[in-house]
Amino acid sequence: MPDGVERRPAGPREERGVLQGRILASARDSFASDGWAGTSIRGVARKAGVDPALVYHYFGSKEQLLDAATEMPPEWAAGIRGDWTMPLDRLGEALVRGTLRNWADERFRPLLLATLQTAAHEPRTREKVGRVFAGVLMAPALERLNADQRPRRAGLAATQLLGIVMMREVWRIEPVASMEVDHLAAAVGPTIQRYLTGDLD
Amino acid sequence: MPDGVERRPAGPREERGVLQGRILASARDSFASDGWAGTSIRGVARKAGVDPALVYHYFGSKEQLLDAATEMPPEWAAGIRGDWTMPLDRLGEALVRGTLRNWADERFRPLLLATLQTAAHEPRTREKVGRVFAGVLMAPALERLNADQRPRRAGLAATQLLGIVMMREVWRIEPVASMEVDHLAAAVGPTIQRYLTGDLD
């Protein structure tokens, strides 16, 4: 906490959760649209309807606020680990469906969106995306796949899933933005399957 | 041009090109990292080492500056149209190689990078990416492909190419960032080929 900011009582647990949620939502909007340089604790506090001192009290600094605003909840990683427990020959479709399911989930969607938008122009968040990619997406591939070239296979699968997400969820470009989940699973599942277990050369 | 800004002589043609190039490079950096709200004509002029009045003189407004900073040169679109003239059964690999070739070309790379970074958080640029996608990538697909579901096929191909570009060129996440062009063409070419001419369901 910086000098000159008065520590205030945090209030009952429920109120604290609500206020932290409002501050994080405001921070996500600001980092995503205005970037690191364009985001200030004061601006985040104003949009959240709280005193800037409360933002410092809960989050300490702008660095820590960005970290908290782009921190995926454990349920998200758990869901992806669950998708990776599918039989090997059905992993392709399972990962496509799992990705679309996560983006349709209101617990994850605003966070995923803000993280990808921020990562586009903020190196700190880009590095974090890289770490999450390695820890959440790459690690189960290295455990599950028998094939050679496992990092390369997981990386190729990630490019296809990411491309769907960018075009459909972040940019909303047609016709991909409106394609049905079943159609996408049927069209893209075999791509992921081949990258993970098929012949690559 | 806004009131109160003095019109100044544009100088010889060569100098004008150099100055415009410096202003555009500065604008690309700023829009990509600070977004629309965080970019000012004054800041762009300062980083380019020119007077703000010159930015207004050449580009008129911040809107027009953003438009110019994210305008792909005609050679880029011509190269993509050239890739689409390949025999139908070799289009998959040709489009992967063409995409990587464009990103390795210093005439296009800074512009492509700034446009994708800006599109992540700037709706105006996102819409432009959508129009370019439809005009440059979708139009040849509609002309060339015999298969059914042509817009859907072109859209799926675009997701895979975009995902490669985001992971390799924008975020530089390994192992995709360091994969050789020949390996990527062999691994991803068949994906694009299937999306364009193969069995999707």
Contacts between the chains, C-beta under 8 A, distances in Angstrom:
chain1	res1	chain2	res2	distance
A	32	B	120	8.0
A	32	B	121	5.6
A	33	B	35	5.9
A	33	B	36	8.0
A	33	B	37	6.9
A	33	B	121	4.9
A	33	B	122	7.9
A	34	B	34	7.3
A	34	B	35	5.2
A	34	B	37	5.0
A	34	B	38	5.5
A	34	B	121	7.7
A	35	B	33	5.9
A	35	B	34	5.2
A	35	B	35	5.0
A	35	B	38	5.8
A	35	B	121	7.1
A	36	B	33	7.9
A	37	B	33	6.9
A	37	B	34	5.0
A	37	B	38	5.6
A	38	B	34	5.4
A	38	B	35	5.8
A	38	B	37	5.6
A	38	B	38	3.5
A	116	B	120	6.9
A	117	B	120	4.8
A	117	B	121	4.9
A	118	B	121	7.9
A	119	B	120	7.8
A	119	B	171	6.6
A	120	B	32	8.0
A	120	B	116	7.0
A	120	B	117	4.8
A	120	B	119	7.8
A	120	B	120	3.1
A	120	B	121	6.6
A	120	B	170	6.9
A	121	B	32	5.6
A	121	B	33	4.9
A	121	B	34	7.7
A	121	B	35	7.1
A	121	B	117	4.9
A	121	B	118	7.9
A	121	B	120	6.6
A	121	B	121	6.9
A	122	B	33	7.9
A	126	B	171	5.3
A	129	B	171	6.4
A	129	B	173	7.3
A	130	B	171	6.9
A	130	B	173	4.8
A	130	B	174	7.9
A	133	B	173	5.8
A	151	B	174	7.8
A	151	B	175	4.8
A	152	B	175	5.4
A	152	B	179	6.8
A	152	B	183	7.7
A	152	B	187	7.8
A	155	B	167	7.2
A	155	B	173	7.6
A	155	B	174	7.4
A	155	B	175	4.8
A	155	B	176	4.3
A	155	B	179	7.5
A	156	B	176	7.2
A	156	B	187	5.7
A	156	B	188	7.0
A	158	B	163	7.6
A	158	B	167	6.4
A	158	B	173	7.9
A	158	B	176	7.4
A	159	B	160	7.0
A	159	B	163	3.8
A	159	B	164	4.8
A	159	B	166	7.6
A	159	B	167	5.0
A	159	B	168	7.6
A	159	B	176	5.9
A	159	B	188	7.7
A	160	B	159	7.0
A	160	B	160	5.4
A	160	B	163	5.4
A	160	B	191	7.2
A	161	B	163	7.2
A	162	B	163	4.4
A	162	B	166	5.7
A	162	B	167	6.0
A	163	B	158	7.6
A	163	B	159	3.8
A	163	B	160	5.4
A	163	B	161	7.2
A	163	B	162	4.4
A	163	B	163	2.6
A	163	B	164	7.3
A	163	B	166	7.0
A	164	B	159	4.8
A	164	B	163	7.3
A	166	B	159	7.6
A	166	B	162	5.7
A	166	B	163	7.0
A	166	B	166	6.1
A	167	B	155	7.2
A	167	B	158	6.4
A	167	B	159	5.0
A	167	B	162	6.0
A	168	B	159	7.6
A	170	B	120	6.9
A	171	B	119	6.6
A	171	B	126	5.3
A	171	B	129	6.4
A	171	B	130	6.9
A	173	B	129	7.3
A	173	B	130	4.8
A	173	B	133	5.8
A	173	B	155	7.6
A	173	B	158	7.8
A	174	B	130	7.9
A	174	B	151	7.8
A	174	B	155	7.4
A	175	B	151	4.8
A	175	B	152	5.4
A	175	B	155	4.9
A	176	B	155	4.3
A	176	B	156	7.2
A	176	B	158	7.4
A	176	B	159	5.9
A	179	B	152	6.8
A	179	B	155	7.4
A	183	B	152	7.8
A	183	B	201	7.7
A	186	B	200	6.8
A	186	B	201	4.9
A	187	B	152	7.8
A	187	B	156	5.7
A	187	B	195	7.2
A	187	B	200	4.7
A	187	B	201	7.2
A	188	B	156	7.0
A	188	B	159	7.7
A	190	B	194	7.5
A	191	B	160	7.2
A	191	B	191	4.9
A	191	B	194	7.4
A	194	B	190	7.5
A	194	B	191	7.5
A	195	B	187	7.2
A	200	B	186	6.8
A	200	B	187	4.7
A	201	B	183	7.7
A	201	B	186	4.9
A	201	B	187	7.2
